[in-house]
């Protein structure tokens, strides 16, 4: 008879030997690492040479080169006639960049993962890429490894935060890319000499646990060599067991392939999705990069941010909150305030967010602005507006003999009464409640109406 321990070991051998083939049918079978589903809240950072003009958006170069009147007029009024986009790089100085301070801010924000632009569509790399000579943060501008410094700071000072990178597959004006494009992508010099070796170097050097791919929409995945790269990433890379990737790997892959789906910018479907997804959104409603010309009204309020969080998590998504640092390396004060407000709310109400899963009902049928999550044997109702008469009607939660109702940030059980359908909950005096902006009810022993 074979000992039980050996039987178990033999049963595990096929799993250990399982490898993902470079095709979507195989890659799509890889399970989502649990840390990502538990994390719920991430921080996105769009930072690069575009942070120098800090006008309009992070697509400054493309809009200026494309003849957009606002960008052309801005350059005529403020720069000499022969000024080029490359001239901005020396002004990308990052003299106030303190990655330890950034790590402290992101920790205070309650983030569980972080995604920094390693390279945007302009092609400038925020690390000393061997494949981006004189167009990287070590050779010009900051003269330092911006990405590596932040990765080290986060892993040292905020170990609960998983470090990740954004990476653009294409570069607007790279001659190798333009040559491949002009051939109808029948040549692949840009891939073999730039993108592919750069991605391999990025993973091997910094070991990110998120790769947020972008810039894929002009060519199919076979040109980008996406499935070949992902099979290496999932089989043999140093982060093969923990890495997650989004869905932007070529024409037609968005919302179809990837560890999680980002689908489109600011994706917020408002209903439960069958596949893990992410709402990548911005505190500045109009831009991912920092804009000096942004008005206060262009920024989300904390109430609007929490509304996005509640609806996203309730429907099975993660919220990736974008901020745009300045060219000199600061998180703009208003953006920092929003992040710290988010963190102070999560300190009180995190039980209804972190590690939660969608409940059987997402938003309440009786009262607008109430979203549900579930965590273990508890159901959480995230209430975005305090009821005017201190009485909240939950049309989607039915109490039982075992029901209790508590409010996170308040120490005493709340009174409630059954009704048809649902239940009526009496709120306490607001002055005695710790939480602000939105309130979370912890419900036990309830069933969906």
Residue pairs with C-beta under 8 A, 6 or more apart in sequence:
2 10
19 231
19 235
20 26
20 27
20 29
20 30
20 230
20 231
20 234
20 235
21 27
21 231
22 227
22 228
22 230
22 231
23 227
24 227
24 253
24 256
24 257
26 231
27 227
27 230
27 231
27 234
27 257
28 257
30 234
30 259
32 244
32 259
32 260
32 276
33 241
33 242
33 243
33 244
33 259
35 112
35 162
35 209
35 242
36 113
36 162
36 210
36 244
36 259
36 260
36 276
36 318
37 276
37 318
37 357
38 112
38 354
38 355
39 112
39 113
39 162
39 318
39 354
40 112
40 313
40 318
40 319
40 353
40 354
40 355
40 356
41 109
41 110
41 111
41 112
41 113
41 309
41 318
41 319
41 321
41 342
41 346
41 353
41 354
42 111
42 112
42 113
42 114
42 115
42 164
42 210
42 278
42 318
42 319
42 320
42 321
43 106
43 109
43 111
43 113
43 114
43 115
43 320
43 321
43 322
43 323
43 339
44 115
44 166
44 212
44 280
44 282
44 288
44 320
44 321
44 322
44 323
45 114
45 115
45 116
45 117
45 322
45 323
45 324
45 325
46 58
46 117
46 120
46 166
46 288
46 289
46 290
46 322
46 323
46 324
47 116
47 117
47 126
47 146
47 289
47 324
47 325
48 58
48 92
48 117
48 119
48 120
48 122
48 124
48 126
48 289
49 61
49 85
49 88
49 89
49 92
49 122
49 124
49 141
50 57
50 58
50 59
50 60
50 61
50 88
50 120
50 122
50 289
51 92
51 289
51 290
51 324
51 325
51 326
51 327
52 88
52 89
52 91
52 92
52 327
53 60
53 74
53 88
54 289
54 290
54 291
54 292
54 324
54 326
54 327
55 71
55 74
55 291
55 292
55 293
56 63
56 68
56 70
56 71
56 74
56 287
56 291
56 293
57 63
57 286
57 287
57 288
57 289
57 291
58 120
58 287
58 288
58 289
58 324
59 121
60 71
60 85
60 289
61 85
61 121
61 122
61 172
61 173
62 121
62 172
63 70
63 71
64 71
64 72
64 74
64 75
64 85
65 85
65 172
65 173
75 83
85 122
86 135
89 124
89 135
89 140
89 141
90 140
90 141
91 141
91 327
92 124
92 137
92 140
92 141
92 142
92 327
93 141
93 142
93 327
93 328
93 329
94 137
94 141
94 142
94 144
94 146
94 327
94 328
94 329
95 328
95 329
96 326
96 328
96 329
96 330
97 142
97 144
97 146
97 149
97 325
97 328
97 329
97 330
98 329
99 149
99 150
99 152
99 153
99 154
100 153
100 156
100 157
102 150
102 153
102 331
103 150
103 153
103 154
103 156
103 157
103 158
103 161
104 157
104 158
105 331
105 336
105 339
105 340
106 114
106 154
106 158
106 161
106 339
107 157
107 158
107 160
107 161
107 343
108 339
108 340
108 343
109 321
109 339
109 340
109 342
109 343
109 346
110 342
110 343
110 345
110 346
110 347
110 350
111 161
111 321
111 339
111 343
112 160
112 161
112 162
112 354
113 161
113 162
113 163
113 164
113 209
113 210
114 150
114 154
114 161
114 162
114 163
114 164
115 164
115 165
115 166
115 210
115 212
115 320
116 126
116 146
116 147
116 150
116 163
116 164
116 165
116 166
117 126
117 165
117 166
118 125
118 126
118 127
118 147
118 165
118 166
118 167
118 202
119 125
119 126
119 129
119 132
119 166
119 167
119 168
119 171
119 198
120 166
120 168
121 168
121 170
121 171
121 172
121 214
121 215
122 171
122 172
123 132
123 135
123 168
123 171
123 172
123 173
123 174
124 132
124 135
124 136
124 137
125 132
125 135
125 136
125 137
125 198
126 136
126 137
126 146
126 147
127 136
127 137
127 138
127 145
127 146
127 147
127 148
127 202
127 205
127 206
128 136
128 137
128 138
128 139
128 145
129 136
129 198
129 201
129 202
130 197
130 201
131 193
131 194
131 197
131 198
131 201
132 194
132 198
133 139
134 140
137 143
137 144
137 145
137 146
137 147
138 144
138 145
142 329
147 165
147 206
148 205
148 206
150 163
151 163
151 206
151 208
154 161
154 163
155 163
162 209
162 210
162 242
163 206
163 208
163 209
163 210
164 208
164 209
164 210
164 211
164 212
165 202
165 206
165 208
165 210
165 211
165 212
166 212
166 214
167 198
167 199
167 202
167 211
167 212
167 213
167 214
168 214
168 215
169 195
169 213
169 214
169 215
169 216
169 224
169 248
169 249
170 177
170 190
170 195
170 215
170 216
170 218
170 219
171 177
171 190
171 194
171 215
174 190
174 194
176 189
176 190
176 193
176 194
177 190
177 194
179 187
179 189
179 190
180 187
180 188
180 189
180 190
180 191
180 223
181 218
181 219
185 219
185 220
185 223
188 223
188 225
191 223
191 224
191 225
195 224
195 225
196 225
196 229
199 211
199 229
200 229
200 232
202 208
203 211
203 233
203 237
203 238
203 239
203 243
204 237
204 238
207 238
207 239
208 239
208 243
209 239
209 242
209 243
209 244
210 243
210 244
210 245
211 233
211 243
211 244
211 245
211 246
212 245
212 246
212 262
212 280
213 245
213 246
213 248
213 249
214 248
215 248
216 224
216 226
216 248
216 249
216 250
216 251
216 253
217 248
217 251
218 251
219 250
219 251
220 250
220 251
220 252
221 227
221 249
221 250
221 251
221 252
221 253
222 250
223 250
224 249
224 250
226 249
226 250
226 253
227 249
230 245
230 249
233 239
233 240
233 243
233 245
234 240
234 243
237 243
243 259
244 259
244 260
245 258
245 259
246 258
246 259
246 260
246 261
246 262
246 278
247 253
247 254
247 255
247 256
247 257
247 258
247 260
247 261
247 262
247 263
248 254
248 258
248 262
249 257
249 258
254 261
254 262
254 263
254 264
255 261
255 263
259 276
260 275
260 276
260 277
260 278
260 318
261 267
261 273
261 275
261 276
261 277
261 278
262 277
262 278
262 280
263 277
265 280
265 281
266 279
266 280
266 281
266 282
267 277
267 278
267 279
267 280
268 279
268 281
268 308
268 311
268 312
268 317
269 277
269 315
270 311
270 315
270 363
271 315
271 362
272 315
272 316
272 358
272 362
273 315
273 316
273 317
276 316
276 317
276 318
277 316
277 317
277 318
278 317
278 318
278 319
278 320
279 308
279 312
279 317
279 318
279 319
279 320
280 320
280 322
281 308
281 319
281 320
281 321
281 322
282 288
282 300
282 321
282 322
283 299
283 300
283 305
283 321
283 322
283 323
283 334
283 335
283 338
284 290
284 291
284 294
284 298
284 299
284 322
284 324
284 335
285 298
285 299
285 300
286 294
286 298
287 294
287 324
288 322
288 324
289 324
290 324
290 325
290 326
290 327
290 332
291 298
291 324
296 334
299 334
299 335
299 338
300 308
300 338
302 338
302 341
302 342
302 345
302 437
303 384
303 437
303 438
305 321
305 338
305 341
305 342
306 342
306 345
306 384
306 437
306 438
307 369
307 384
307 438
308 319
309 319
309 342
309 353
310 371
310 382
310 384
310 438
311 363
311 371
312 318
312 319
313 319
313 353
313 356
313 371
313 373
314 358
314 359
314 362
314 363
314 371
314 372
314 373
314 382
315 358
315 362
316 357
316 358
321 338
321 339
321 342
323 331
323 332
323 335
323 336
323 338
323 339
324 332
324 335
325 331
325 332
326 332
331 339
341 437
344 436
345 435
345 436
345 437
345 438
346 353
346 354
348 408
348 409
348 434
348 435
348 440
349 382
349 408
349 409
349 435
349 438
349 439
349 440
351 375
351 378
351 380
351 408
351 440
351 442
352 373
352 375
352 380
352 382
352 408
352 440
352 442
353 373
355 375
356 373
356 374
356 375
356 380
357 373
357 374
357 375
358 372
358 373
358 374
359 372
359 373
359 374
359 379
359 380
359 448
360 374
360 448
361 372
361 396
361 397
361 448
361 449
362 371
362 372
363 370
363 371
363 372
363 396
364 370
364 371
364 372
364 381
364 394
364 395
364 396
364 397
365 395
365 396
365 421
365 422
365 449
366 393
366 394
366 395
366 396
366 421
366 422
367 383
367 387
367 392
367 393
367 394
367 395
368 385
369 383
369 384
369 385
370 381
370 382
370 383
370 384
370 392
370 394
371 381
371 382
371 384
372 379
372 380
372 381
372 382
372 396
372 397
373 379
373 380
373 382
374 380
377 444
378 442
378 443
378 444
379 397
379 442
379 443
379 444
379 446
380 440
380 441
380 442
380 443
381 394
381 397
381 440
381 441
381 443
382 438
382 439
382 440
383 392
383 438
383 439
383 440
383 441
384 438
386 427
386 430
386 439
387 427
390 426
390 427
390 428
391 424
391 425
391 426
391 427
392 424
392 425
392 427
392 441
393 419
393 422
393 423
393 424
393 425
394 422
394 423
394 424
394 425
395 421
395 422
395 449
396 421
396 422
396 448
396 449
397 422
397 423
397 443
397 446
397 447
397 448
397 449
398 418
398 421
398 422
398 423
398 446
398 447
398 448
398 449
399 416
399 418
399 423
399 445
399 446
400 445
400 446
400 447
401 445
402 444
402 445
403 416
403 423
403 443
403 444
403 445
403 446
404 413
404 443
404 444
404 445
405 413
405 414
405 415
405 416
405 425
405 441
405 442
405 443
406 413
406 414
406 441
406 442
407 414
407 427
407 428
407 433
407 435
407 439
407 440
407 441
407 442
408 435
408 439
408 440
408 441
408 442
409 433
409 434
409 435
409 439
409 440
410 428
410 432
410 433
410 434
410 435
412 428
414 425
414 426
414 427
414 428
414 441
415 425
415 426
416 423
416 424
416 425
416 426
417 423
417 424
418 424
421 449
422 449
423 446
425 441
427 439
433 439
